[in-house]
Amino acid sequence: MRKNIIIAFTLFVSTLAFSQNAPKAQAILDKVSSELEQYKNITIEFTHTLENKAVNIKQTSKGSAVIQGDKYVLNYLNNIILFDEKNNYVISPENEEVNITPSSDISDESITPSKLLSFYKKGYTYQLDKKEGSVQFIKLTPTEKSEEVSHILLGVNTQNNQITSLTEVGTNGTDTNFTITSYKTNQQLAPNTFAFNKAKYESLGYYIND
């Protein structure tokens, strides 16, 4: 399941010429970007569905994330994933371990939670797709050929300029969907929201791999 996290949050990015994109789709995404820039922090809850109809697989789970700038804390698949700008911490209560990765070892091409709501700015061409009520879907196609990703469908509520869903359509017939069920902004966060308490996990007997 951890591989699903990587697949869901890791896509390929490269420099994108805006002239390649449909003007109406670009205008919608520009409004989303402007809206995001106004927020000090974002708190979201989401459902994640992994589905491959050909082999009759469908897995659904829930998660949440708090994002402030490049910092984030993600609760997903019974793990806590914390990034404090210096290190990435994957805390696994089930295995009683913490894996620490320096930010310098994290690929710039990785789509982390802090980039989840704005990853489309680079590395994709995009065009309008279907529309359901106030939600306009935009099809994003990687500018660099990907062995895993065919395209992405991004749902945008055009009334409040917020992303509502992201569906990654895989080249192997597997669709990975994130649907945002709760979206809050500018919340009062505790000072230690993005701080890793090493002493706490050492006292609990966790193995810390750094």
N, C-alpha and C positions, 0 to 999 in steps of 0.2 A: 504493500500500500504506500510505503514511503516513496516508491518510484513514481506513483501518481502525483505526489506533491511536486516532485521535480518537473515532471512533464507539464503539469498544470501551470507552474510558475516560471518555466524556462522556455523561452522562444528565441528565435534568432532576430537580431536587429542589425541594421546598417543604415547609412545615410539615404534619405529619401527625398526626391525632388517632388515638391507639391504639385507641379504641373501634371504629374501622372494621375492625379486623382480627380474624381467627379466633384465639381465645385459645391454641389448641395451637400454631399457627404462630408466634405472638408469643413463646410460652414457649421454643421452640427457638431463635429468633433472640436472645432475651435471654441464653440460655446461651452462645451464640457470642460475644456482646459481652463477657460476663464473662470468658470464656476469653482473648480478645484483649487485654484490659486488663492481664493478668498478665505479658505478654511485653515485654521491653525492645526486642527487634527480631525481625523475621521474615525468613527467606530462603526463597523459593519458586522452583520450576521449574515450567513449565507448557507445555502444547501449546495452540495457537490454531488453530481451524478456521473457515473462512468458507465457507458452503455455500448455494447456491441451486439446488434440484433442477429448477426450471422451465427454467432456462437452462443446466443441466448444468455448474455451476461448483462446484469444491471445492478449496480451498487450505488447506494445513496447514503450520504453522511452529512453532518452539519458541522459548522465551525464558526469562528468569530475572529476578528482582527481589530487591533487599535493601531492607527498609523499617524505618525507625526513627523513630517519631513521624511528623512531616510530611515528613521527609527520605526520599529514595529514590534508588536507581540502578537503572535498567531496561535490560536488554540484550535488544533485540528487533528483528527484521528488519534485522540488520546495523548497527543504530544503538545508541548509548548515550544514554539520556535520564536526566539527573541533575538533582535538585532539592535545593538546600541551604537552603531556606526563604527565601532572598533572590531567587534567580534560577532559572529553568528552562533547562537547557542541552541542546540536541539536537545530538549529535556524530555526524557522518556521515563515516566513513572513506572510503566510496565516492566522495563528492563533495569530500572534504578540506575540510570546512567545519564551523563551529560556529555555531548560531543561539541567541542568548541572549534570553530573555524575562523581564522583571522580574515578581516575584510579584504586584505590584499590577495587572499587566495580564492575570492569569490569572483567569478567571471563577470565582466561588465555587461555581458550579453544576457545574464540571468534576469528573468522577470520575477522580482521579489514582491511581497505584498505592498511595499511602498510604491512600486511601479505599476501595480495591477490595474489601477484606475487611469493610467496615463501612458501605458506601454505603446499604444498605437501611434504615438507621435513620430516614431522612426521605425523603418524596416518593413513598411507595408504600403501597398497601394489599396485604395478603398473605393467602394461604390455603394449606392443605395440598394437595399434588398427589400424584403417584405416589410409591411407595416401592420401592427396590431394595436388599434386604438391610438393612444398617445405615444406608443413605443415604436420607434423607427429602428429597424435592424440594418446594420451596415456590414458589408462583407469586406474583410481584410485579407489580402493575399500577400504572403511573404515575398519580398523583393529578391531574397536569396532562396534558392530551391531548398526545401526541407524534406528530409526522408521521413519525418514523423507528422508534419502538419500540412494538410491540404489548404485549409483556410480557416478563418475565425469569423463567427457571427457575433457582433457586438450589439446588444440591445440598449437603446438610449431613450429615456423619457424626455421628449422634446418640450414638455411643459416646465420641468425644473432643471433640465440639462444635466441629468444624472444617469450614470450607467446602471442598468437594471440586471443585465446578464451577460455572460460571455460563454460561448460554445466553441470549443476547439474541435474541428472536424479532422480526424486523423486519416492518414493515407492508408492505414490498415483496417479502416471501417469502424474504428472506435471513436465515439464522441465523448468529450469531456465537457461538462456544463457546470458553470457556477452561476447561481441565481441569488442576488442580494435580497434578503428578506427584511432587513432592517438597516437603515442608513441614518446615522446621527453625526452631527458636526459640532466642533468647538465645545467639546465636553470638558468638565473640570477633571483633570487627571491627577492621580497621586504622583508626588515627586519621584517615586521609585518605580513608576510604571515600566520603564525600559531598562531598569538596572538588574543585573544578574547578581544574586546573593549566593556567592560561592560557599560561605560558611554554613548557610542553611542546608544546602544539599550535601555538604560534607558531613554535617551532624546527622543527616538521615541515612548515611551510609552509601550514598550514590558513588558510582565510579565516574570520575571526571577525566575525560580524555581530551587533553589539550596539547 
